[in-house]
Amino acid sequence: MNLEKKKKYIAIGSTVTVLAVSAIFYTISNHEKPVEVKDMKNAAGAMMEVKNESTTEKATIEESTEAPGKGDNEEETVSGTGNVEDYNGENIAVPKKKLTKYEKFEAALDGMGLVDLGGSRVEALYVHEEMDKESKVTGYIANGGRMKILEGTDGDEWYKIKSGKITGYVRSKYVLTGKDAKKTLFYNKDVIARVGDENLSILANSKRNSAALAIAYKDTEYPIEKFNKNKKYAYIKRTATISGWVPVKDIKIVINAPKAMTKSRFKKYLTEFTEKEKEALEDYLYQSISSTGNSLMDSVIKLISHNESGDFKSARNPRSSGEKTITVGAWQWYGENAHSVLKEICNSNRDKAQDLIEDSFSGRRGREKAEKLLRDILSGSNWVNENRIFSNQELVAIKALLGSDLGISVQNARIKSDIQAKVSVAIRTYNLSNDSLVAYICDLYWQNPAQAKTVVDGCIEHFGGTRGFARSNRALRYLHRAALDNHLFGRYTDRREYAYTYCRELEN
């Protein structure tokens, strides 16, 4: 405390003492009962008017949504914690409150809203100039994007919000708040641990002397799945098979959900985000699948990991008119295949699966809804015929199943068995020994078996049989052109070009 502050505190203390003593003399002179020591303290305190004013500068994560750190110090100094005024209305300096990094993260969530478009096929929530759907659109917030709610409460049709540099109005029915928003941030992997300029040990338990399992690499970001009870450790996921605890004091907590954008910036964002997400998920997925020991199998898995790269816990409702039901998992199993994967997960350990589902539901009817979802998964119904669509709570439960140890184990085994089946079709049905042709055909069969057979049969006819097709040095090029000419495969030019380039490298 500097000299000026000391003087001020001494002056205030002296004033309070004088006032308290005066009060005692006043009491004695009026022949009243003497004031006890504890009452004297209360009298002194009552002479000061204390106002705990909140300031506009709340403790928040930085603009980049990081919890700013100061080296290895866990506690951070946050200004604007409130003023205390003396009875003359003069400000008295008070010590600044210190918040831990986790507390700053919680402060950033205060008043935050998160876009949830549910089963809607639109890609963004519109920010309107006025509380009117016909009013000018001033910004676009991607699904899962964030905002600060300025005005509006539960039950209101509109919220006034600020997101990035854009202020306006959004429909409240597409906005999650409170615990729902926080839960969704974790499910979307938008709560990130950013490692500093030194590697960190990933620990088996949230204890200082816990055994190290792996390394969290410097200058790298990993999704945070949860914090321990005292909020001093964060549970991060390096890959689907490598996860553990790191000290919160050694990381920066980043909220990665996007903010509102202009129309042109939003279009650019979609392109950039799609490519970046695909690369990250491809790497994440491929590292998480153990080698089969067969070079051809591993090559096909790597190819389709790129083309179908999803998250192990991903789940979504139909996005286009051509889709009729849910898509799930690392390799985007669809319809009855999706149903089959979920059923296999639940059957692998029904008690644990039931607990995972029940934990995802809340409210008075939560248990009832959880039991219904489990029955639906274990049923023999056909989800494609039923056009099965899921509520937001059901999707959270399904993601919990898929991302659990049970879910990852089942998906890993399913990937290998599915690829083995595709490789067997290419080798046994078409008598192929050329790895590049086998890999390209497997990718076609993964997309659409019926159309894949049509394309490959046409190629075999062109080369005068399977033997001619298998031995021709022009076979891969011809197969690629035939796929591009197909009405279905031709719509996925980027995928086809990547598969062709990848398979050509297998020839060398």
Secondary structure as a PSIPRED ss2 file (coil, helix, strand):
# PSIPRED VFORMAT (PSIPRED V4.0)

   1 M C   1.000  0.000  0.000
   2 N C   1.000  0.000  0.000
   3 L H   0.000  1.000  0.000
   4 E H   0.000  1.000  0.000
   5 K H   0.000  1.000  0.000
   6 K H   0.000  1.000  0.000
   7 K H   0.000  1.000  0.000
   8 K H   0.000  1.000  0.000
   9 Y H   0.000  1.000  0.000
  10 I H   0.000  1.000  0.000
  11 A H   0.000  1.000  0.000
  12 I H   0.000  1.000  0.000
  13 G H   0.000  1.000  0.000
  14 S H   0.000  1.000  0.000
  15 T H   0.000  1.000  0.000
  16 V H   0.000  1.000  0.000
  17 T H   0.000  1.000  0.000
  18 V H   0.000  1.000  0.000
  19 L H   0.000  1.000  0.000
  20 A H   0.000  1.000  0.000
  21 V H   0.000  1.000  0.000
  22 S H   0.000  1.000  0.000
  23 A H   0.000  1.000  0.000
  24 I H   0.000  1.000  0.000
  25 F H   0.000  1.000  0.000
  26 Y H   0.000  1.000  0.000
  27 T H   0.000  1.000  0.000
  28 I H   0.000  1.000  0.000
  29 S H   0.000  1.000  0.000
  30 N C   1.000  0.000  0.000
  31 H C   1.000  0.000  0.000
  32 E C   1.000  0.000  0.000
  33 K C   1.000  0.000  0.000
  34 P C   1.000  0.000  0.000
  35 V C   1.000  0.000  0.000
  36 E C   1.000  0.000  0.000
  37 V H   0.000  1.000  0.000
  38 K H   0.000  1.000  0.000
  39 D H   0.000  1.000  0.000
  40 M H   0.000  1.000  0.000
  41 K H   0.000  1.000  0.000
  42 N H   0.000  1.000  0.000
  43 A H   0.000  1.000  0.000
  44 A H   0.000  1.000  0.000
  45 G H   0.000  1.000  0.000
  46 A H   0.000  1.000  0.000
  47 M C   1.000  0.000  0.000
  48 M C   1.000  0.000  0.000
  49 E C   1.000  0.000  0.000
  50 V C   1.000  0.000  0.000
  51 K C   1.000  0.000  0.000
  52 N C   1.000  0.000  0.000
  53 E C   1.000  0.000  0.000
  54 S C   1.000  0.000  0.000
  55 T C   1.000  0.000  0.000
  56 T C   1.000  0.000  0.000
  57 E C   1.000  0.000  0.000
  58 K C   1.000  0.000  0.000
  59 A C   1.000  0.000  0.000
  60 T C   1.000  0.000  0.000
  61 I C   1.000  0.000  0.000
  62 E C   1.000  0.000  0.000
  63 E C   1.000  0.000  0.000
  64 S C   1.000  0.000  0.000
  65 T C   1.000  0.000  0.000
  66 E E   0.000  0.000  1.000
  67 A C   1.000  0.000  0.000
  68 P C   1.000  0.000  0.000
  69 G C   1.000  0.000  0.000
  70 K E   0.000  0.000  1.000
  71 G C   1.000  0.000  0.000
  72 D C   1.000  0.000  0.000
  73 N E   0.000  0.000  1.000
  74 E C   1.000  0.000  0.000
  75 E E   0.000  0.000  1.000
  76 E E   0.000  0.000  1.000
  77 T E   0.000  0.000  1.000
  78 V C   1.000  0.000  0.000
  79 S C   1.000  0.000  0.000
  80 G C   1.000  0.000  0.000
  81 T C   1.000  0.000  0.000
  82 G C   1.000  0.000  0.000
  83 N C   1.000  0.000  0.000
  84 V E   0.000  0.000  1.000
  85 E E   0.000  0.000  1.000
  86 D C   1.000  0.000  0.000
  87 Y C   1.000  0.000  0.000
  88 N C   1.000  0.000  0.000
  89 G C   1.000  0.000  0.000
  90 E C   1.000  0.000  0.000
  91 N E   0.000  0.000  1.000
  92 I E   0.000  0.000  1.000
  93 A C   1.000  0.000  0.000
  94 V C   1.000  0.000  0.000
  95 P C   1.000  0.000  0.000
  96 K C   1.000  0.000  0.000
  97 K C   1.000  0.000  0.000
  98 K E   0.000  0.000  1.000
  99 L E   0.000  0.000  1.000
 100 T E   0.000  0.000  1.000
 101 K H   0.000  1.000  0.000
 102 Y H   0.000  1.000  0.000
 103 E H   0.000  1.000  0.000
 104 K H   0.000  1.000  0.000
 105 F H   0.000  1.000  0.000
 106 E H   0.000  1.000  0.000
 107 A H   0.000  1.000  0.000
 108 A H   0.000  1.000  0.000
 109 L H   0.000  1.000  0.000
 110 D C   1.000  0.000  0.000
 111 G C   1.000  0.000  0.000
 112 M E   0.000  0.000  1.000
 113 G E   0.000  0.000  1.000
 114 L E   0.000  0.000  1.000
 115 V E   0.000  0.000  1.000
 116 D C   1.000  0.000  0.000
 117 L C   1.000  0.000  0.000
 118 G C   1.000  0.000  0.000
 119 G C   1.000  0.000  0.000
 120 S C   1.000  0.000  0.000
 121 R C   1.000  0.000  0.000
 122 V C   1.000  0.000  0.000
 123 E C   1.000  0.000  0.000
 124 A E   0.000  0.000  1.000
 125 L E   0.000  0.000  1.000
 126 Y E   0.000  0.000  1.000
 127 V E   0.000  0.000  1.000
 128 H E   0.000  0.000  1.000
 129 E C   1.000  0.000  0.000
 130 E C   1.000  0.000  0.000
 131 M C   1.000  0.000  0.000
 132 D C   1.000  0.000  0.000
 133 K C   1.000  0.000  0.000
 134 E C   1.000  0.000  0.000
 135 S C   1.000  0.000  0.000
 136 K C   1.000  0.000  0.000
 137 V E   0.000  0.000  1.000
 138 T E   0.000  0.000  1.000
 139 G E   0.000  0.000  1.000
 140 Y E   0.000  0.000  1.000
 141 I E   0.000  0.000  1.000
 142 A E   0.000  0.000  1.000
 143 N C   1.000  0.000  0.000
 144 G C   1.000  0.000  0.000
 145 G C   1.000  0.000  0.000
 146 R E   0.000  0.000  1.000
 147 M E   0.000  0.000  1.000
 148 K E   0.000  0.000  1.000
 149 I E   0.000  0.000  1.000
 150 L E   0.000  0.000  1.000
 151 E E   0.000  0.000  1.000
 152 G C   1.000  0.000  0.000
 153 T C   1.000  0.000  0.000
 154 D C   1.000  0.000  0.000
 155 G C   1.000  0.000  0.000
 156 D C   1.000  0.000  0.000
 157 E C   1.000  0.000  0.000
 158 W E   0.000  0.000  1.000
 159 Y E   0.000  0.000  1.000
 160 K E   0.000  0.000  1.000
 161 I E   0.000  0.000  1.000
 162 K E   0.000  0.000  1.000
 163 S E   0.000  0.000  1.000
 164 G C   1.000  0.000  0.000
 165 K C   1.000  0.000  0.000
 166 I E   0.000  0.000  1.000
 167 T E   0.000  0.000  1.000
 168 G E   0.000  0.000  1.000
 169 Y E   0.000  0.000  1.000
 170 V E   0.000  0.000  1.000
 171 R E   0.000  0.000  1.000
 172 S H   0.000  1.000  0.000
 173 K H   0.000  1.000  0.000
 174 Y H   0.000  1.000  0.000
 175 V E   0.000  0.000  1.000
 176 L E   0.000  0.000  1.000
 177 T E   0.000  0.000  1.000
 178 G H   0.000  1.000  0.000
 179 K H   0.000  1.000  0.000
 180 D H   0.000  1.000  0.000
 181 A H   0.000  1.000  0.000
 182 K H   0.000  1.000  0.000
 183 K H   0.000  1.000  0.000
 184 T H   0.000  1.000  0.000
 185 L H   0.000  1.000  0.000
 186 F H   0.000  1.000  0.000
 187 Y H   0.000  1.000  0.000
 188 N C   1.000  0.000  0.000
 189 K C   1.000  0.000  0.000
 190 D C   1.000  0.000  0.000
 191 V E   0.000  0.000  1.000
 192 I E   0.000  0.000  1.000
 193 A E   0.000  0.000  1.000
 194 R E   0.000  0.000  1.000
 195 V E   0.000  0.000  1.000
 196 G C   1.000  0.000  0.000
 197 D C   1.000  0.000  0.000
 198 E C   1.000  0.000  0.000
 199 N C   1.000  0.000  0.000
 200 L E   0.000  0.000  1.000
 201 S E   0.000  0.000  1.000
 202 I E   0.000  0.000  1.000
 203 L E   0.000  0.000  1.000
 204 A C   1.000  0.000  0.000
 205 N C   1.000  0.000  0.000
 206 S C   1.000  0.000  0.000
 207 K C   1.000  0.000  0.000
 208 R C   1.000  0.000  0.000
 209 N C   1.000  0.000  0.000
 210 S C   1.000  0.000  0.000
 211 A C   1.000  0.000  0.000
 212 A E   0.000  0.000  1.000
 213 L E   0.000  0.000  1.000
 214 A E   0.000  0.000  1.000
 215 I E   0.000  0.000  1.000
 216 A E   0.000  0.000  1.000
 217 Y C   1.000  0.000  0.000
 218 K C   1.000  0.000  0.000
 219 D C   1.000  0.000  0.000
 220 T C   1.000  0.000  0.000
 221 E E   0.000  0.000  1.000
 222 Y E   0.000  0.000  1.000
 223 P E   0.000  0.000  1.000
 224 I E   0.000  0.000  1.000
 225 E E   0.000  0.000  1.000
 226 K E   0.000  0.000  1.000
 227 F E   0.000  0.000  1.000
 228 N C   1.000  0.000  0.000
 229 K C   1.000  0.000  0.000
 230 N C   1.000  0.000  0.000
 231 K C   1.000  0.000  0.000
 232 K C   1.000  0.000  0.000
 233 Y E   0.000  0.000  1.000
 234 A E   0.000  0.000  1.000
 235 Y E   0.000  0.000  1.000
 236 I E   0.000  0.000  1.000
 237 K E   0.000  0.000  1.000
 238 R C   1.000  0.000  0.000
 239 T C   1.000  0.000  0.000
 240 A C   1.000  0.000  0.000
 241 T C   1.000  0.000  0.000
 242 I C   1.000  0.000  0.000
 243 S E   0.000  0.000  1.000
 244 G E   0.000  0.000  1.000
 245 W E   0.000  0.000  1.000
 246 V E   0.000  0.000  1.000
 247 P E   0.000  0.000  1.000
 248 V H   0.000  1.000  0.000
 249 K H   0.000  1.000  0.000
 250 D H   0.000  1.000  0.000
 251 I E   0.000  0.000  1.000
 252 K E   0.000  0.000  1.000
 253 I E   0.000  0.000  1.000
 254 V E   0.000  0.000  1.000
 255 I E   0.000  0.000  1.000
 256 N C   1.000  0.000  0.000
 257 A C   1.000  0.000  0.000
 258 P C   1.000  0.000  0.000
 259 K C   1.000  0.000  0.000
 260 A C   1.000  0.000  0.000
 261 M E   0.000  0.000  1.000
 262 T C   1.000  0.000  0.000
 263 K H   0.000  1.000  0.000
 264 S H   0.000  1.000  0.000
 265 R H   0.000  1.000  0.000
 266 F H   0.000  1.000  0.000
 267 K H   0.000  1.000  0.000
 268 K H   0.000  1.000  0.000
 269 Y H   0.000  1.000  0.000
 270 L H   0.000  1.000  0.000
 271 T H   0.000  1.000  0.000
 272 E H   0.000  1.000  0.000
 273 F H   0.000  1.000  0.000
 274 T H   0.000  1.000  0.000
 275 E H   0.000  1.000  0.000
 276 K H   0.000  1.000  0.000
 277 E H   0.000  1.000  0.000
 278 K H   0.000  1.000  0.000
 279 E H   0.000  1.000  0.000
 280 A H   0.000  1.000  0.000
 281 L H   0.000  1.000  0.000
 282 E H   0.000  1.000  0.000
 283 D H   0.000  1.000  0.000
 284 Y H   0.000  1.000  0.000
 285 L H   0.000  1.000  0.000
 286 Y H   0.000  1.000  0.000
 287 Q H   0.000  1.000  0.000
 288 S H   0.000  1.000  0.000
 289 I C   1.000  0.000  0.000
 290 S C   1.000  0.000  0.000
 291 S C   1.000  0.000  0.000
 292 T C   1.000  0.000  0.000
 293 G C   1.000  0.000  0.000
 294 N C   1.000  0.000  0.000
 295 S H   0.000  1.000  0.000
 296 L H   0.000  1.000  0.000
 297 M H   0.000  1.000  0.000
 298 D H   0.000  1.000  0.000
 299 S H   0.000  1.000  0.000
 300 V H   0.000  1.000  0.000
 301 I H   0.000  1.000  0.000
 302 K H   0.000  1.000  0.000
 303 L H   0.000  1.000  0.000
 304 I H   0.000  1.000  0.000
 305 S H   0.000  1.000  0.000
 306 H H   0.000  1.000  0.000
 307 N H   0.000  1.000  0.000
 308 E C   1.000  0.000  0.000
 309 S C   1.000  0.000  0.000
 310 G C   1.000  0.000  0.000
 311 D C   1.000  0.000  0.000
 312 F C   1.000  0.000  0.000
 313 K C   1.000  0.000  0.000
 314 S C   1.000  0.000  0.000
 315 A E   0.000  0.000  1.000
 316 R E   0.000  0.000  1.000
 317 N C   1.000  0.000  0.000
 318 P C   1.000  0.000  0.000
 319 R C   1.000  0.000  0.000
 320 S C   1.000  0.000  0.000
 321 S C   1.000  0.000  0.000
 322 G C   1.000  0.000  0.000
 323 E C   1.000  0.000  0.000
 324 K C   1.000  0.000  0.000
 325 T C   1.000  0.000  0.000
 326 I C   1.000  0.000  0.000
 327 T E   0.000  0.000  1.000
 328 V E   0.000  0.000  1.000
 329 G C   1.000  0.000  0.000
 330 A C   1.000  0.000  0.000
 331 W C   1.000  0.000  0.000
 332 Q C   1.000  0.000  0.000
 333 W E   0.000  0.000  1.000
 334 Y E   0.000  0.000  1.000
 335 G C   1.000  0.000  0.000
 336 E H   0.000  1.000  0.000
 337 N H   0.000  1.000  0.000
 338 A H   0.000  1.000  0.000
 339 H H   0.000  1.000  0.000
 340 S H   0.000  1.000  0.000
 341 V H   0.000  1.000  0.000
 342 L H   0.000  1.000  0.000
 343 K H   0.000  1.000  0.000
 344 E H   0.000  1.000  0.000
 345 I H   0.000  1.000  0.000
 346 C H   0.000  1.000  0.000
 347 N H   0.000  1.000  0.000
 348 S H   0.000  1.000  0.000
 349 N C   1.000  0.000  0.000
 350 R H   0.000  1.000  0.000
 351 D H   0.000  1.000  0.000
 352 K H   0.000  1.000  0.000
 353 A H   0.000  1.000  0.000
 354 Q H   0.000  1.000  0.000
 355 D H   0.000  1.000  0.000
 356 L H   0.000  1.000  0.000
 357 I H   0.000  1.000  0.000
 358 E H   0.000  1.000  0.000
 359 D H   0.000  1.000  0.000
 360 S C   1.000  0.000  0.000
 361 F C   1.000  0.000  0.000
 362 S C   1.000  0.000  0.000
 363 G C   1.000  0.000  0.000
 364 R C   1.000  0.000  0.000
 365 R C   1.000  0.000  0.000
 366 G H   0.000  1.000  0.000
 367 R H   0.000  1.000  0.000
 368 E H   0.000  1.000  0.000
 369 K H   0.000  1.000  0.000
 370 A H   0.000  1.000  0.000
 371 E H   0.000  1.000  0.000
 372 K H   0.000  1.000  0.000
 373 L H   0.000  1.000  0.000
 374 L H   0.000  1.000  0.000
 375 R H   0.000  1.000  0.000
 376 D H   0.000  1.000  0.000
 377 I H   0.000  1.000  0.000
 378 L H   0.000  1.000  0.000
 379 S C   1.000  0.000  0.000
 380 G C   1.000  0.000  0.000
 381 S C   1.000  0.000  0.000
 382 N C   1.000  0.000  0.000
 383 W H   0.000  1.000  0.000
 384 V H   0.000  1.000  0.000
 385 N H   0.000  1.000  0.000
 386 E H   0.000  1.000  0.000
 387 N C   1.000  0.000  0.000
 388 R C   1.000  0.000  0.000
 389 I C   1.000  0.000  0.000
 390 F C   1.000  0.000  0.000
 391 S C   1.000  0.000  0.000
 392 N H   0.000  1.000  0.000
 393 Q H   0.000  1.000  0.000
 394 E H   0.000  1.000  0.000
 395 L H   0.000  1.000  0.000
 396 V H   0.000  1.000  0.000
 397 A H   0.000  1.000  0.000
 398 I H   0.000  1.000  0.000
 399 K H   0.000  1.000  0.000
 400 A H   0.000  1.000  0.000
 401 L H   0.000  1.000  0.000
 402 L H   0.000  1.000  0.000
 403 G H   0.000  1.000  0.000
 404 S C   1.000  0.000  0.000
 405 D H   0.000  1.000  0.000
 406 L H   0.000  1.000  0.000
 407 G H   0.000  1.000  0.000
 408 I H   0.000  1.000  0.000
 409 S H   0.000  1.000  0.000
 410 V H   0.000  1.000  0.000
 411 Q H   0.000  1.000  0.000
 412 N H   0.000  1.000  0.000
 413 A H   0.000  1.000  0.000
 414 R H   0.000  1.000  0.000
 415 I H   0.000  1.000  0.000
 416 K H   0.000  1.000  0.000
 417 S H   0.000  1.000  0.000
 418 D H   0.000  1.000  0.000
 419 I H   0.000  1.000  0.000
 420 Q H   0.000  1.000  0.000
 421 A H   0.000  1.000  0.000
 422 K H   0.000  1.000  0.000
 423 V H   0.000  1.000  0.000
 424 S H   0.000  1.000  0.000
 425 V H   0.000  1.000  0.000
 426 A H   0.000  1.000  0.000
 427 I H   0.000  1.000  0.000
 428 R H   0.000  1.000  0.000
 429 T H   0.000  1.000  0.000
 430 Y H   0.000  1.000  0.000
 431 N C   1.000  0.000  0.000
 432 L C   1.000  0.000  0.000
 433 S C   1.000  0.000  0.000
 434 N C   1.000  0.000  0.000
 435 D H   0.000  1.000  0.000
 436 S H   0.000  1.000  0.000
 437 L H   0.000  1.000  0.000
 438 V H   0.000  1.000  0.000
 439 A H   0.000  1.000  0.000
 440 Y H   0.000  1.000  0.000
 441 I H   0.000  1.000  0.000
 442 C H   0.000  1.000  0.000
 443 D H   0.000  1.000  0.000
 444 L H   0.000  1.000  0.000
 445 Y H   0.000  1.000  0.000
 446 W H   0.000  1.000  0.000
 447 Q H   0.000  1.000  0.000
 448 N C   1.000  0.000  0.000
 449 P H   0.000  1.000  0.000
 450 A H   0.000  1.000  0.000
 451 Q H   0.000  1.000  0.000
 452 A H   0.000  1.000  0.000
 453 K H   0.000  1.000  0.000
 454 T H   0.000  1.000  0.000
 455 V H   0.000  1.000  0.000
 456 V H   0.000  1.000  0.000
 457 D H   0.000  1.000  0.000
 458 G H   0.000  1.000  0.000
 459 C H   0.000  1.000  0.000
 460 I H   0.000  1.000  0.000
 461 E H   0.000  1.000  0.000
 462 H H   0.000  1.000  0.000
 463 F C   1.000  0.000  0.000
 464 G C   1.000  0.000  0.000
 465 G C   1.000  0.000  0.000
 466 T H   0.000  1.000  0.000
 467 R H   0.000  1.000  0.000
 468 G H   0.000  1.000  0.000
 469 F H   0.000  1.000  0.000
 470 A H   0.000  1.000  0.000
 471 R H   0.000  1.000  0.000
 472 S C   1.000  0.000  0.000
 473 N C   1.000  0.000  0.000
 474 R C   1.000  0.000  0.000
 475 A H   0.000  1.000  0.000
 476 L H   0.000  1.000  0.000
 477 R H   0.000  1.000  0.000
 478 Y H   0.000  1.000  0.000
 479 L H   0.000  1.000  0.000
 480 H H   0.000  1.000  0.000
 481 R H   0.000  1.000  0.000
 482 A H   0.000  1.000  0.000
 483 A H   0.000  1.000  0.000
 484 L H   0.000  1.000  0.000
 485 D H   0.000  1.000  0.000
 486 N C   1.000  0.000  0.000
 487 H C   1.000  0.000  0.000
 488 L C   1.000  0.000  0.000
 489 F H   0.000  1.000  0.000
 490 G H   0.000  1.000  0.000
 491 R H   0.000  1.000  0.000
 492 Y C   1.000  0.000  0.000
 493 T H   0.000  1.000  0.000
 494 D H   0.000  1.000  0.000
 495 R H   0.000  1.000  0.000
 496 R H   0.000  1.000  0.000
 497 E H   0.000  1.000  0.000
 498 Y H   0.000  1.000  0.000
 499 A H   0.000  1.000  0.000
 500 Y H   0.000  1.000  0.000
 501 T H   0.000  1.000  0.000
 502 Y H   0.000  1.000  0.000
 503 C H   0.000  1.000  0.000
 504 R H   0.000  1.000  0.000
 505 E H   0.000  1.000  0.000
 506 L H   0.000  1.000  0.000
 507 E H   0.000  1.000  0.000
 508 N C   1.000  0.000  0.000
